[in-house]
Amino acid sequence: MSKSGEVSWKSENLGKRRWTFVVFLGILILHGLAIFVFTRGFLLTRTELSQYSHCSDIQQSPCFSPPQDDQMVNHSKGCWTKPAVDRIVIIVLDALRYDFVAPSTFFDEKKPWMDRLQVLHKLASQPGSFAKIFKAIADPPTTSLQRLKGLTTGGLPTFIDVGNSFGAPAIIEDNLIYQMAKNGKRVVMMGDDTWVQLFPQHFNISHPFPSFNVKDLDTVDDGCVEHLFPYLYQEDWDVLIAHFLGVDHAGHIFGVDSTEMIEKLEQYNGILEKVVDVLESQSGPGGLHENTLLLVMGDHGQTINGDHGGGAPEEVETSLFAMSLQKNPSSLPSETDSSSCRLDMEKRKICTSSIEQLDFAATVSALLGIPYPFGSIGRVNPELYALAAGTWNLDIFTPEGGINLSGSERWMQNYVNVLCMNTWQVKRYIDVYSAQAHDNWLHTKEAVLNCKSESCSTLLPQLKKQVEAYSNFLSSITALARSKWTEFNLKMMGTGLCILVLSLFVHIFIIKKLDKLCSCYLPCGGNFVVSFEAIFAYAAVLIRSFSFLSNSFILEEGKTASFLLATAGMLQLRHAIVKKKMFLEGLLFVLVVPLLRFGIELGQSKQAVNSLFLKSFASWTVSVDNGTNLWIYVADILPFLALVILAYILYYKSIRHSSCRGIFKLVAVGTIFASSLIALAWALDGNLFSPSTVIVDIKAYWIPRIIYVVGLLQLFLLAISQLFGKEKTSGWEEGTIVKATAMLSAWSSTIIILSGKQGPLVALAAVIQGWCVIRLMTLERAKNDYNDSSTSYSSPVAKWSLLAVCLFFCTGHWCAFDGLRYASAFVGFDEFNLIRQAALLTIDTFGFSHILPVMGLPLIVACRRHPEVQAEKRKPLFFLQLCQVYLMYGLTMAISMTFTIICVTIQRRHLMVWGLFAPKFVFDAVGLLLTDLFICLASLYYFT
Amino acid sequence: MDTLISENGVFLPIPPLHAVRLHYLLGVILLLTSMVAHTVFPTNPITHPTPTLLMIWAFEGPGLMILFANFQQDKEQCSYFRAVVRGYVGLVVGAIVNALGAIILGAPVGFEYFTKTLNWSLLMSSFTFVPATCAFGSAWTHWRRVFASTKAFSFIDYMIRLPAYGAVIGAWLGACAMPLDWGRPWQEWPVCVSYGAMAGYLLGLIASSVCIIFHDRRQQHLKGE
């Protein structure tokens, strides 16, 4: 007796809003804690050392250094190395792919965007090696902020910095710009305002322009051009940095293969031509630019679609063009020269070499004669260093015994000395950082010292040997740094994993507990037959989770999910055929899955050009391209049609519905109003109207903003209705359906306008699939009525979550930072505001896949009737089952998260850890926390 | 001897050894044709799956028809010849169903995949649909019994059901290797799926033989008691 009393007391509480909220909040906190602890162990930031290099440090080095006493007073003469160039003009063209710069003959196929920067080809092909094209290889992540950090500090980026890309913080480490400023170089900057955020105090003069509005192709570039040319005639600077953003933005908006991109490149060609003209006109003896070095470089590459951020070759390979205005006396010894030469389209011989972006800071420091940044682990690149004519006539060694050295020997000697300092500085850094590199250093020192003792340092072969020894040391350090940079904290990672596994057990425990409570209400039959569909549901969740252990399955995650969803649908269809009911629903479900898959494949084609999609669908896409205008019309009209159908469903389901009254009706009307606005915006998008500014304003700014406001109002109204609504005693199932519909419709218009024209199609597919899942549940009812309620809900919940995963990929997302649709953050707004744009981006990214499925989950329970249960018992049973369904949904998410974490832990030394596994982890973690959060909110909203 | 009464009349008795021998024969045909196909196209079966698949189903399909037409359940209304013709109809219908299923599950769509998908679905159809159509025609109750329930009334149920299930499950599992980034030619559609289906079919044949022998033993045991 006492036991049953206890049970009924608990069950009364379990269905209550406060209790469920506490449970879900507890789970949210548990997950948050697990992810926080794991992240602390996994995504470690590299410790940024606060030491700086100083001029006087060089006396501690074993290398030959210029006499210090008088140079300390006069900075301009340099302190570590003798300055080889007087001034440097750095023109950064954001997202400059290697094939923008290198001649098209270097590639298999000539593409329309190649050979557009002709001026660089012309300069590089002129005899006498004073200009050269380099392939610059960046380290992922290839976002602008990260690359600027890497370029100026000479260090490797770490993953955690990626998050800072939205609010660039100042660099506290030693860096190139700091050293320039410290050593009396006057730096002028113009263009991308990220530089000013990174180096707030270091520039003499700066002309920053806002960089975050990707739709704006020209503001930054025009500003740069406006300021650049006057400065070229002035002498009050030593280093000029001009950062152009047009190519990056054109890529983001239009892709590489677009007329906008080609126009941009041609514009740059003109600008560069003018810059070179101005510089050359003043490069005579005594001129302003007598000893100036011009660098035209990209900070990272981009894919054909204009995305960047990952570690794909297209994103990592950017280019660097260097040109010295003082002609070189001679050329490099062939051993240090790694260039490959080919004829370009106009039969000019052009040589290119390759350089690590890591080496940029050290090389520029050596050229300017300033101390290398303390944290730089790059090597002074011989080819770039040799380009500057100044490096050929530095007589740092007094000729001993009248030995006459040839030009290249002298250069080599000088280079050895520069490398020696380079090595010493890296060694010093690594020493401070860890003791690991000690052995390597001893080895190198031995080789170098051997040579010194034999007083052979003037012979070319010996010099080469030294260069080799230093280079080996430096490259081994770089490799070491690359592989071991982030020391994972395994204890923290293990703790995080354990907490997450604990949360799984909590989930299962509560679900089982609820099962027991439900069984009090359900007529007990006693035969516990687990249906085949339920087994497959468990299996599908597990198969999906296990698939995360392999990187290829993570890449194809969307297809895997649709494969499993299709399998589940087919089993369901088979069941329906056997039962001879619901055949049409089953068929519809199965037939919509391939449509979702086409969406996923379209998204993938954006993700990777070399993916299976283009191979398998080449003919298909071609047929679309070659087809008549009919296809275009169909593609134009389909979204409208879908929108109308959605609005009609809403109208039919809610407004005409008898139980939908008051606020809910208002919400539904609001959504229909919003969707007509969306249709209006798209109609204005077409060519029907002349593009006047008023119409553009209305469509681009006012309509989205009105829709956001309407959405917020709807949510507000729903919250009010929940706060002040009367508690109903009957019809809560109907009530929940109405509530859920209202909630979904309140979110949907915002999500649809953010996702663009694919939005209504995906939404319609989601509605159809959701409806089929709910309808098909009745199939299992006959068999499963006497079972655990958790078993009977497992199949629909698993399908629901698979559907959510498919929707994520279907809307053109994938688990990488270039998979975020940044353009959607600027729907309705032009200016960048961190909170507002982040919120819009989150809604776009997780709207279809996390917010809507969680909010719609009660429909599964509400649409299922238990006629055999007595009326007064139905309400507590309903809420118990709702709670259970939410727990199960959370459980499926948590299981896949657990496997992602295990996978990331196992693969932490994998080549693609930062390119693939870490982004996947971040997306999953954010997704799980958002799901938990929305389940919490849903528990407040749905439970009474 | 195995005689049971069903809704549609009397099942013909099939001696268990005969059934097992038939399985053996089918397996041998499959293995032989695939071996012949491999020798005829020494390097091609993976890079050019279409002729290989064509060859395999062109031998296996008619073989199945000829053999399973013997077991037609309505001998009174339907001649042996008609049963074989029925098998051809089943082959085509089954191919359509299988191709649809494959596309729903994620098979690539495109003109250059048309022949591959066609041959693969014909092969799958001869594993799954042909025996059933030859034996049952379009008698829905039989189809339902064989493919929906787990109970078996006679050996023929095992003989149709288990290899068909084996082929489908094998193809499903074979598809799991496709996304892996090993870059092998056999990961292309439909090579690994066909191999999976054939392996599953062979396993199904073995399982079915084991079931038949086991079933027979138990029945004889029951009779003995």
Boltz contact constraints between the chains, C-beta under 6 A:
constraints:
  - contact:
      token1: [A, 552]
      token2: [B, 179]
      max_distance: 6.0
  - contact:
      token1: [A, 552]
      token2: [B, 180]
      max_distance: 6.0
  - contact:
      token1: [A, 552]
      token2: [B, 181]
      max_distance: 6.0
  - contact:
      token1: [A, 553]
      token2: [B, 179]
      max_distance: 6.0
  - contact:
      token1: [A, 556]
      token2: [B, 179]
      max_distance: 6.0
  - contact:
      token1: [A, 559]
      token2: [B, 106]
      max_distance: 6.0
  - contact:
      token1: [A, 563]
      token2: [B, 105]
      max_distance: 6.0
  - contact:
      token1: [A, 563]
      token2: [B, 106]
      max_distance: 6.0
  - contact:
      token1: [A, 566]
      token2: [B, 104]
      max_distance: 6.0
  - contact:
      token1: [A, 566]
      token2: [B, 105]
      max_distance: 6.0
  - contact:
      token1: [A, 578]
      token2: [B, 148]
      max_distance: 6.0
  - contact:
      token1: [A, 590]
      token2: [B, 104]
      max_distance: 6.0
  - contact:
      token1: [A, 593]
      token2: [B, 104]
      max_distance: 6.0
  - contact:
      token1: [A, 594]
      token2: [B, 103]
      max_distance: 6.0
  - contact:
      token1: [A, 594]
      token2: [B, 104]
      max_distance: 6.0
  - contact:
      token1: [A, 597]
      token2: [B, 106]
      max_distance: 6.0
  - contact:
      token1: [A, 616]
      token2: [B, 108]
      max_distance: 6.0
  - contact:
      token1: [A, 616]
      token2: [B, 110]
      max_distance: 6.0
  - contact:
      token1: [A, 617]
      token2: [B, 110]
      max_distance: 6.0
  - contact:
      token1: [A, 619]
      token2: [B, 110]
      max_distance: 6.0
  - contact:
      token1: [A, 619]
      token2: [B, 111]
      max_distance: 6.0
  - contact:
      token1: [A, 620]
      token2: [B, 110]
      max_distance: 6.0
